[in-house]
Amino acid sequence: MRKAFCDSLLEAAEKEESVMLITNDLGFSVLEPFEQKFPKRFLNVGVAEQNMIGVAAGVAHSAKKVFVYSIVPFVTMRCFEQIRNDVCSANLPVVLVGVGGGLSYGTAGLTHHSLNDIAIMRSLPNMEVFCPGDPAETQAIMAYLSTSQKPAYLRIGKGNDPIVHEKKPDFAPGKAILLRDGSDISIFATGNILWNAREAAKILGQAGLSVCLFSMPSVKPIDKEAIHKAARETKAIFSIEEHSIIGGLGGAVAETLAEYKDAKPLFARIGFPDSFCKEIGSQEYLRQAYGLSPEAMAERIQRHIKESL
């Protein structure tokens, strides 16, 4: 996803002179092409994240479209107050690009994990939240972000993310992307765990369940219509994300279902528990450890259905 983001950013900068990139001494080996081609539109502020957001807000006030790039915790949690006060309150066209969604930086420990960022960012007024599931979704979202005049958070993987879409899908804020149609259960998945969710859907299909699978690259705004339709037409709904089960996609789907007047299907959130991840290991290792492999998620969904339906 990083390469898809960088390629899309270069393309946007070639079309629009207002596009600018700011980072905090990160992005080595991926941001150099932008820096070399547009040196006057690239700024490395050093390890000073709060200042980085203040600078981005100031530049955005000067009619610039600003992309701020860093590892997820450093571009969201470390500078949350500046994002709230400087960017969102003024409704500025600043895109926060967080690399390493979920447990991508598993070997770096909990300081580098991003398991609370979706919840934090979607709580901010004016902030849009986008979590692509593969490089093609990243490109599709960037086509929108390059011209949007709203604050936004783009959460991408670290690299070598599995490809789910063979071609760039249609994307619009607040719209889900249907990957698989079905009539028994609906799964809504977001972010770089999408490939695992698709594989879990295949396992469930082989077990005899008709599975409807949606990718949710747009977490805020959320596709209420798709969720309501799933509530009417399927017996159970599951959310899947590499994020805490509190406040992320699962929270957004639960809020939508709670306010829906008609059908109330079985609903369960699949994600990271309300705890810190203190284990160290690769993303794949940690997914296995916390039940986020395709096999573990399929087994959990089958158990929920057996116990509740």
C-alpha positions in Angstrom: 0.0 0.0 0.0 2.9 2.4 0.6 4.0 2.2 -3.0 0.4 2.7 -4.2 0.2 5.8 -2.0 3.5 7.2 -3.1 2.7 6.6 -6.8 -0.7 8.2 -6.4 0.7 11.2 -4.6 3.3 11.8 -7.3 0.5 11.6 -9.9 -1.6 14.1 -7.9 1.3 16.5 -7.5 2.0 16.4 -11.2 -1.6 17.5 -11.8 -2.0 20.0 -9.0 0.7 22.4 -7.8 -0.9 22.9 -4.4 -0.1 19.3 -3.3 2.6 19.2 -0.6 4.1 16.5 1.5 5.4 16.8 5.1 7.1 14.1 7.2 8.9 13.7 10.5 12.2 12.1 9.4 10.4 9.0 8.1 9.7 7.5 4.8 13.2 6.6 3.7 13.3 4.5 0.5 9.7 5.5 -0.4 9.4 9.3 -0.3 12.7 10.2 -2.2 11.0 10.2 -5.6 8.6 12.9 -4.4 11.4 14.9 -2.7 13.6 14.7 -5.8 10.8 15.7 -8.3 9.2 18.4 -6.1 11.9 19.6 -3.6 10.0 22.8 -2.9 6.9 20.9 -2.0 8.5 18.5 0.4 9.3 19.3 4.0 11.0 17.1 6.7 10.4 18.7 10.1 12.4 16.2 12.0 11.2 14.2 15.0 8.7 16.9 16.1 5.2 15.5 15.4 3.2 18.1 17.2 5.1 20.8 15.4 4.6 18.9 12.1 0.8 19.2 12.5 1.0 22.9 13.3 3.2 23.4 10.2 0.8 21.4 8.1 -2.2 23.5 9.3 -0.3 26.7 8.6 0.6 25.6 5.1 -3.0 24.5 4.4 -4.1 28.0 5.4 -2.0 29.1 2.5 -4.2 27.3 -0.1 -2.1 24.1 -0.1 -3.3 20.5 -0.2 -1.1 18.9 2.5 -0.3 15.2 3.0 1.4 14.4 6.4 3.2 11.0 6.4 4.3 9.0 9.4 3.9 5.7 11.3 0.4 5.5 12.6 0.9 6.2 16.3 3.2 9.2 15.6 0.7 10.9 13.2 -2.4 10.3 15.3 -1.9 9.7 19.0 1.3 11.7 19.6 -0.2 14.9 18.1 -3.9 14.4 18.8 -4.4 17.8 20.4 -2.8 19.6 17.4 -5.0 17.6 15.0 -8.1 18.6 16.9 -7.3 22.2 17.5 -5.3 23.2 14.4 -6.7 21.0 11.6 -10.2 19.8 12.4 -11.5 22.9 14.1 -10.6 24.9 11.0 -11.7 22.2 8.7 -8.5 22.3 6.7 -7.5 20.1 3.7 -4.9 18.1 5.6 -4.6 14.4 5.0 -2.9 12.4 7.7 -1.3 9.3 6.2 -0.6 6.6 8.8 1.6 3.7 7.7 1.6 0.4 9.5 -2.0 -0.2 10.2 -2.8 -2.7 13.0 0.1 -5.0 13.9 2.2 -4.2 10.8 5.1 -3.1 13.1 4.6 -6.1 15.4 8.3 -6.6 16.0 8.7 -3.0 17.3 6.4 -3.5 20.3 3.2 -1.8 21.5 4.6 1.8 20.9 4.3 1.1 17.2 1.1 -0.8 17.2 -2.0 0.9 15.8 -5.0 -0.6 17.5 -6.8 2.5 18.7 -6.2 5.0 15.9 -9.5 4.5 14.0 -11.5 5.1 17.2 -9.5 8.2 18.0 -9.7 9.7 14.5 -13.4 9.0 13.9 -14.2 10.8 17.1 -13.1 14.1 15.7 -15.6 16.5 14.0 -14.9 17.1 10.3 -12.4 14.2 10.1 -13.0 11.5 7.5 -11.4 8.1 8.1 -10.3 5.7 5.2 -8.8 2.3 5.6 -8.0 0.6 2.3 -7.8 -3.1 2.2 -5.2 -3.4 -0.6 -3.1 -1.3 -3.0 -6.0 -1.0 -5.5 -8.3 0.5 -2.8 -5.4 2.8 -1.8 -5.2 4.2 -5.3 -9.0 4.6 -5.5 -9.1 6.5 -2.2 -6.1 8.7 -3.2 -8.0 9.8 -6.3 -10.6 11.2 -4.0 -8.3 12.6 -1.4 -6.1 14.5 -4.0 -9.0 16.9 -4.6 -10.9 16.8 -1.3 -10.9 19.9 0.8 -11.7 18.1 4.1 -9.5 16.8 6.9 -8.9 13.1 6.4 -7.0 10.1 7.9 -5.7 7.5 5.5 -4.6 4.3 7.3 -2.4 2.0 5.1 -0.3 -1.1 5.5 3.4 -1.2 5.8 4.1 -2.9 2.5 3.8 -6.2 0.6 0.1 -6.2 1.3 -1.9 -9.0 -0.4 -3.8 -8.0 -3.5 -7.6 -8.5 -3.2 -8.8 -6.5 -6.2 -7.6 -7.3 -9.7 -8.4 -3.7 -10.8 -9.1 -0.4 -9.1 -12.5 -0.6 -7.5 -15.1 2.1 -7.6 -14.8 4.2 -4.5 -16.9 7.0 -2.9 -16.9 8.2 0.7 -19.5 6.5 2.7 -19.9 3.5 0.3 -19.0 -0.1 0.9 -17.5 -2.3 -1.8 -19.3 -5.7 -2.3 -16.8 -8.5 -2.8 -19.0 -11.5 -2.4 -22.8 -11.8 -2.4 -24.7 -14.1 0.0 -27.9 -14.6 1.9 -27.0 -16.2 5.3 -24.5 -13.8 6.9 -22.8 -10.5 6.2 -19.2 -9.6 6.9 -17.9 -6.1 6.9 -14.1 -5.8 6.9 -11.8 -2.8 6.8 -8.1 -2.2 6.4 -5.2 -4.5 5.7 -6.9 -7.6 7.2 -9.3 -7.7 4.2 -7.4 -10.6 2.5 -7.8 -12.6 5.7 -11.5 -11.7 5.8 -11.9 -12.9 2.2 -10.2 -16.2 3.0 -12.4 -16.6 6.1 -15.5 -16.1 3.9 -14.2 -18.8 1.5 -13.9 -21.2 4.4 -17.4 -20.4 5.6 -18.7 -20.9 2.1 -17.1 -24.3 1.9 -18.8 -25.1 5.2 -22.2 -24.4 3.5 -22.8 -20.8 4.5 -23.9 -18.2 2.0 -21.6 -15.3 2.9 -22.0 -11.6 1.8 -18.6 -9.9 2.2 -18.2 -6.1 2.1 -14.9 -4.2 2.1 -15.3 -1.0 4.1 -12.5 1.4 3.1 -14.7 4.3 4.3 -15.2 4.0 8.0 -16.2 7.6 8.5 -18.6 8.3 6.7 -20.0 4.8 7.1 -22.3 3.1 4.6 -25.5 2.9 6.7 -27.5 1.8 3.8 -25.4 -1.3 3.2 -25.5 -2.2 6.9 -29.3 -1.7 7.0 -29.7 -3.9 3.9 -27.6 -6.6 5.6 -29.7 -6.4 8.7 -32.8 -6.9 6.6 -31.6 -9.6 4.3 -29.1 -11.8 6.4 -29.4 -13.5 9.8 -26.1 -12.3 11.2 -23.6 -9.5 10.8 -19.9 -9.6 11.7 -17.3 -6.8 11.6 -13.6 -7.7 11.1 -10.7 -5.3 11.7 -7.1 -5.3 12.9 -7.9 -2.8 15.5 -9.5 -2.8 19.0 -13.1 -4.0 19.0 -13.8 -0.7 20.8 -14.5 2.4 18.7 -13.3 1.2 15.3 -15.3 -0.3 12.5 -17.1 -2.6 14.9 -18.2 0.4 16.9 -19.4 2.2 13.8 -21.5 -0.8 12.7 -22.9 -1.3 16.2 -24.0 2.3 16.4 -25.6 2.1 13.0 -27.5 -1.1 14.0 -28.5 0.3 17.4 -30.3 3.2 15.7 -32.0 1.1 13.0 -35.7 0.7 13.6 -36.3 -2.5 11.8 -34.4 -5.8 11.9 -32.0 -6.5 14.7 -29.8 -9.4 13.6 -27.1 -11.2 15.5 -24.0 -9.0 15.6 -20.5 -9.7 16.7 -17.2 -7.7 16.5 -14.0 -9.5 15.5 -10.8 -7.7 16.2 -8.3 -7.1 18.9 -9.5 -7.4 22.5 -9.6 -4.5 24.9 -6.0 -5.0 26.0 -2.4 -4.1 25.1 -0.5 -6.4 22.8 2.7 -7.1 24.7 3.9 -10.0 22.6 6.6 -9.4 20.0 6.6 -10.9 16.6 5.7 -10.6 13.0 2.3 -9.4 11.9 1.3 -12.9 10.8 2.5 -14.4 14.2 0.5 -11.9 16.2 -2.6 -12.4 14.0 -2.4 -16.1 14.8 -1.9 -15.4 18.5 -5.0 -13.2 18.7 -7.4 -15.2 16.6 -7.2 -13.0 13.4 -6.1 -15.7 11.0 -8.7 -16.7 8.4 -9.2 -20.1 10.0 -9.7 -18.7 13.5 -12.1 -16.0 12.3 -14.2 -18.6 10.4 -14.3 -20.8 13.4 -15.4 -18.0 15.7 -18.2 -17.0 13.2 -19.4 -20.6 13.1 -19.4 -20.8 16.9 -21.4 -17.6 17.1 -24.0 -18.8 14.7 -24.3 -22.2 16.3 -24.7 -20.7 19.8 -27.1 -17.9 18.9 -29.2 -18.9 15.8 
